[in-house]
Amino acid sequence: MAYSKELIDHYENPRNVGSMDEKDGDTGTGLVGAPACGDVMKLQIKVSADGIIEDAKFKTFGCGSAIASSSLVTEWVKGKTLDEATDIKNTDIAEELALPPVKIHCSILAEDAIKAAVEDYKEKTSVKDDAAE
Amino acid sequence: MTATHWTQNNPLYLDYQATTPTDKRVVEAMAPYWTEKFGNPHSRNHHFGWEAEDAVEIAREHVSQLIGASPKEVIFTSGATEANNLALKGVAKFYGDKKNHIITCVTEHKCVLETCRALQQDGFDVTYLHVKENGLIDLDDLKAAITDKTLIVSIMAVNNEIGVIQPLKEIGQICRDNKVFFHTDAAQAVGKITLDVEDMNIDLMSISGHKMYGPMGIGALFVRRRPRVRLVPLIHGGGQERGMRSGTLPTPLVVGFGKACEIALKEMGAEAARLRGFQERLFEGLKERIPEIYLNGDLESRIPGNLNISFSYVEGEGLMMGIKDLGVSSGSACTSASLEPSYVLRALGVEEELAHTSLRLGLGRFTTEDDIDYAIERISKEVNRLRELSPLWDMAQAGVDIKSIKWAEH
């Protein structure tokens, strides 16, 4: 099975590897997948006051396609609004990395990770807003 | 060849349980039988046939010597898969109206397990023995499973994924005491460890050519003559191989297989000692550079050419992508098209998450000490890099129990 140049580049030189403090109010964390299935992605976003994702970090346990998919989405979500970020489709990821059919689930997981991170951020901020009222 | 030569397109081969390169001496021995000595070994009335037949019988002699059998007890087949099918289906069909119970083990190769499944469809009862954490069967389980309906016990000599050696002599004794046939799939064992069908009371033994530096497409089934084991053939035809396996023998392959056995008999002892040193060097080297790695299967009762290691927190396929200059296998190559973790590792009780992190490292005749050192460097560098990317490694370092998290299984 030959992997694309893009995929190999993201695997060998992953972008935005790292962690943010989950407790910070302006971050959102998505942790998806399961160790028993061989894939776990942690995607974190940092959101500015005007609702723009200004930074993203990831850590992934999984195959090369899973690592590359999560690295790619950290690049893609930066500079986007929350709604724009959740509009990213797994098919876009699969296409960009030319994922083979057996690896499509990696792109689905990456899409889920974005949604989970945004969801977590929204939950945190709504709780904060409620408390302020 | 020095270590620096290894690249993605010219990788270092460390997958000797998948197959072995054909030894050049084997290829040389085979060469004339493709061209000038091309006769059909079953042609009984001219020089071409006799010449081929002589070569086949010499090869049969070499195969039999390696396992302590008589040449008359060696039936050539296309490989170990066919030999396993012939042993189990052949015996089952011949004796099935008297005894209908088969005992095997959950970590057998698929060709034994699937053959047993097929026999279950035909009405046979099959007991699948579990294995202990070290990959070996419990002899008390075996004794307890035998009934007066038990026809045959089929337990592999050496496991293809974890390299563990089953207690063949003890199993053979139990089978003999209970008047049950003992078949062993010895594809990974012949030429690696000393085997003696008399001493071990083995009634049927499957052998593969390409796992022992011989050619692909040839193997053999040892079928005991005293006391006699009878088989119904799978392939009918001209009655070659004592009627148990019809079809023209492929003389060049048979000759190559025989040569591989001849070499193994002479060199096995020294080779095993050398590989034992490499196995230890590799395992110790990796342990020294990478914390929290786990060996799957027993270390002592194991062929020297195998290590199967879980590199916790790093997924095996992801790891393999980073070490494309090494030809290794994650789980079994036969099942790596599926995304399921290895059924063999699961049978040992290895957790699914650890099973996903395993690599099989296979060493053999052409492995050098430089190769071992190169593999240690490359694997440890890549595991440590990928752990930096692993959220599970982070959690473990922070003291979070991964099992305490509610994962969404997908």
Contacts between the chains, C-beta under 8 A, distances in Angstrom:
chain1	res1	chain2	res2	distance
A	3	B	321	7.5
A	11	B	318	8.0
A	11	B	321	6.1
A	11	B	322	7.5
A	12	B	322	7.8
A	14	B	389	6.3
A	17	B	388	7.0
A	17	B	389	5.7
A	19	B	394	6.6
A	31	B	391	7.0
A	31	B	405	7.8
A	32	B	408	6.7
A	32	B	410	7.9
A	33	B	407	7.3
A	33	B	408	7.5
A	33	B	410	6.3
A	34	B	407	3.5
A	34	B	408	6.3
A	34	B	409	4.8
A	34	B	410	6.6
A	35	B	352	7.4
A	35	B	353	3.5
A	35	B	356	7.3
A	35	B	392	6.0
A	35	B	402	6.0
A	35	B	407	6.7
A	36	B	351	7.6
A	36	B	352	3.8
A	36	B	353	5.3
A	36	B	356	7.7
A	36	B	407	7.0
A	36	B	409	6.5
A	37	B	352	7.9
A	37	B	356	8.0
A	37	B	409	6.0
A	37	B	410	5.7
A	38	B	315	5.4
A	38	B	317	7.5
A	38	B	339	6.7
A	38	B	341	7.1
A	38	B	353	8.0
A	38	B	356	4.0
A	39	B	315	7.4
A	39	B	410	7.5
A	40	B	391	5.6
A	40	B	392	6.0
A	40	B	407	7.7
A	41	B	391	7.5
A	42	B	391	4.0
A	59	B	389	5.7
A	59	B	390	6.3
A	59	B	391	4.0
A	59	B	394	6.2
A	60	B	389	6.0
A	60	B	390	7.3
A	60	B	391	6.9
A	61	B	313	6.5
A	61	B	314	7.2
A	61	B	315	5.7
A	61	B	318	7.8
A	61	B	389	7.9
A	61	B	390	4.6
A	61	B	391	6.0
A	61	B	392	4.8
A	61	B	393	7.8
A	62	B	315	5.0
A	62	B	318	5.7
A	63	B	315	5.8
A	63	B	317	4.1
A	63	B	318	4.6
A	63	B	321	7.0
A	64	B	317	7.1
A	64	B	318	5.4
A	64	B	321	3.7
A	64	B	322	7.7
A	66	B	315	7.7
A	66	B	318	7.0
A	67	B	318	6.0
A	67	B	386	8.0
A	67	B	389	6.3
A	102	B	337	7.7
A	102	B	339	7.1
A	105	B	410	7.1
A	109	B	410	7.0
